[in-house]
Amino acid sequence: MRTGVAVRTIVDPGGKRRVHLIARHDGRFGYAEEFFSDDPEEQCWLPASGSRGLPVAICDSLETAEREARASIDWLRAISN
């Protein structure tokens, strides 16, 4: 199910985690966290924390979605805008 379009992606310094800030089709915003699996059978990006790839949070603006993501994802909090 497609629920929106990634409008910004923030990658951790190690390149193994990322957060997509998503513009939802209903005009609101959210975010989705992924990690890169080094498993030889996968070698791909997978949803983090059981989100199944669906956007977390429903926010009124892109700025609010980023603020929510930074508040709930430890590694993202440590990275400056």
Secondary structure, DSSP 8 states (H G I E B T S, - for coil): ---EEEEEEEE-TTSSEEEEEEEETTS-EEEEEEEEE--TTT-EEEESTT-TT--EEEESSHHHHHHHHHHH-HHHHTS--
